Amino acid sequence: MKVKIFLHYPDDTPAGYVIFDGKTSKVYDENGNFLFEVEGIFPPKPRKINYEWIDKVLDEGLEDARKRFILYVGSRYLVNIKGLSEDEAIKRLEEFYYKKGGGKIYESWLKSVLRGVKNKGLKPWSLKRIQEKDKEMYSLISKVLNKQT
């Protein structure tokens, strides 16, 4: 069974169509010219990414690896996913940092990190990536996520 899916540009003008045969999608422009073929349905369904675990870690705090968490996860999440302003993000990250453990975190470092991730549009690392790249941080995050509330 073949299905014809009509495509539209964001302004709702016709952008062509797709013929999906159950296995592959053949994509055509608005004039019927073949453009390309892909496995599966096109356009793909957007994946919903669950970021709840990041909020839980930010709320609970970490005993160690806090700066790495801010650099690779917290800053990216607060600025590029939640859309917080720089001041709001700094406040939230400082609260997270001082929740558990001592040490000092400089506002100038936080501002630099936040501006960098915002300018580059960086997304937070996934738990899978943290597990692959930073086993220590993954272990600490797992303790927080597995803690019964």
Secondary structure, 3 states (H helix, E strand, C coil): CCEEEEEECCCCCEEEEEEECCCEEEEECCCCCEEEEEECCCCCCCCCCCCHHHHHHHHHCCCCCHHHHHHHHHHHHHHHHCCCCHHHHHHHHHHHHHHCCCCCCCHHHHHHHHHHHHHHCCCCCCHHHHHHHCHHHHHHHHHHHHCCC
